[in-house]
Amino acid sequence: MSHLGVVVLHGLGGTPHSVMPLTAAVHGAGYAVVAPQLPGHGTQPTELAGYVWDDWLQAVLATIDELSPRCSAVVLVGQSMGATLALLAARQRPAIRGIAAINPLVLPPDPDATEHLDYLLARGRTMQPAGHPDLRDPTAHDSAYLELPVRSLIELGHGATLANVAMHDIDRPMLIVSSDHDTVVDPANADALAGAVAAAGHGPVTRLHLPNSGHVAALDLDRELLCRELLTWLANLTDASGAAG
């Protein structure tokens, strides 16, 4: 049985490719690792519209439940929506040992923005351009969708609202990461998460800022720094758990 298993989660519209450097680093360090492709992803954007927040969360929980019997403990690593899902999954699986949240979304959406999305749906607008992946490394490539269903964006806001409540109760060790040049998710989300955990007396929290990266941090300029710090955090987490046990 492996001593520690790691689930690595991608963001909305992305695929496991979006987090591949993290998965490779964790695997190379000897951990059991799984990076699931969330429902509706990796095919066509129109397929994504058929899924709601709970579908993605249940897929994460199923992955945790499948990996858990092969490991002594499971850690969740999520990027963007994957981080939001990790926070909510940990609340339902108390045995989760720790959470690494990379550019998490935990602040509720602006009501005006949600109203605008509802208006678009009511007028028959089903898709919204996503633009090119937020990457500052000109050599990096992400396979994410270039457009996203309006309904999926509404579901993402719903997940953020749920995470905003849940983050005050999560008492697991956390690595909270934010990219200084993120144009998709305001780094204030990571600050809010760290503040909520500290205010509740939970943690411990390890905070990491990526000075050169955009939103898709695992593929961007600071990816080696991110991988190195993630492995250090995992090693410390394992050592602390072993000492405690």
Secondary structure in CASP SS format (residue, H / E / C, confidence):
PFRMAT SS
TARGET T0000
AUTHOR 0000-0000-0000
METHOD secondary structure of the structure
MODEL  1
M C 1.00
S E 1.00
H C 1.00
L C 1.00
G E 1.00
V E 1.00
V E 1.00
V E 1.00
L E 1.00
H C 1.00
G C 1.00
L C 1.00
G C 1.00
G C 1.00
T C 1.00
P H 1.00
H H 1.00
S H 1.00
V H 1.00
M H 1.00
P H 1.00
L H 1.00
T H 1.00
A H 1.00
A H 1.00
V H 1.00
H H 1.00
G H 1.00
A C 1.00
G C 1.00
Y C 1.00
A E 1.00
V E 1.00
V E 1.00
A C 1.00
P C 1.00
Q C 1.00
L C 1.00
P C 1.00
G C 1.00
H C 1.00
G C 1.00
T C 1.00
Q C 1.00
P H 1.00
T H 1.00
E H 1.00
L H 1.00
A C 1.00
G C 1.00
Y C 1.00
V C 1.00
W H 1.00
D H 1.00
D H 1.00
W H 1.00
L H 1.00
Q H 1.00
A H 1.00
V H 1.00
L H 1.00
A H 1.00
T H 1.00
I H 1.00
D H 1.00
E H 1.00
L H 1.00
S H 1.00
P H 1.00
R H 1.00
C E 1.00
S C 1.00
A C 1.00
V E 1.00
V E 1.00
L E 1.00
V E 1.00
G E 1.00
Q E 1.00
S C 1.00
M H 1.00
G H 1.00
A H 1.00
T H 1.00
L H 1.00
A H 1.00
L H 1.00
L H 1.00
A H 1.00
A H 1.00
R H 1.00
Q H 1.00
R C 1.00
P C 1.00
A C 1.00
I C 1.00
R C 1.00
G E 1.00
I E 1.00
A E 1.00
A E 1.00
I E 1.00
N C 1.00
P C 1.00
L C 1.00
V C 1.00
L C 1.00
P C 1.00
P C 1.00
D C 1.00
P H 1.00
D H 1.00
A H 1.00
T H 1.00
E H 1.00
H H 1.00
L H 1.00
D H 1.00
Y H 1.00
L H 1.00
L H 1.00
A H 1.00
R C 1.00
G C 1.00
R C 1.00
T C 1.00
M E 1.00
Q E 1.00
P E 1.00
A C 1.00
G C 1.00
H C 1.00
P C 1.00
D C 1.00
L C 1.00
R C 1.00
D C 1.00
P C 1.00
T C 1.00
A C 1.00
H C 1.00
D C 1.00
S C 1.00
A C 1.00
Y C 1.00
L C 1.00
E E 1.00
L E 1.00
P E 1.00
V H 1.00
R H 1.00
S H 1.00
L H 1.00
I H 1.00
E H 1.00
L H 1.00
G H 1.00
H H 1.00
G H 1.00
A H 1.00
T H 1.00
L H 1.00
A H 1.00
N H 1.00
V H 1.00
A H 1.00
M C 1.00
H C 1.00
D C 1.00
I C 1.00
D C 1.00
R C 1.00
P C 1.00
M E 1.00
L E 1.00
I E 1.00
V E 1.00
S E 1.00
S E 1.00
D C 1.00
H C 1.00
D C 1.00
T C 1.00
V C 1.00
V C 1.00
D C 1.00
P C 1.00
A H 1.00
N H 1.00
A H 1.00
D H 1.00
A H 1.00
L H 1.00
A H 1.00
G H 1.00
A H 1.00
V H 1.00
A H 1.00
A H 1.00
A C 1.00
G C 1.00
H C 1.00
G C 1.00
P C 1.00
V E 1.00
T E 1.00
R E 1.00
L E 1.00
H E 1.00
L E 1.00
P C 1.00
N C 1.00
S C 1.00
G C 1.00
H C 1.00
V C 1.00
A H 1.00
A H 1.00
L H 1.00
D C 1.00
L C 1.00
D C 1.00
R H 1.00
E H 1.00
L H 1.00
L H 1.00
C H 1.00
R H 1.00
E H 1.00
L H 1.00
L H 1.00
T H 1.00
W H 1.00
L H 1.00
A H 1.00
N H 1.00
L H 1.00
T H 1.00
D H 1.00
A H 1.00
S H 1.00
G H 1.00
A H 1.00
A H 1.00
G C 1.00
END
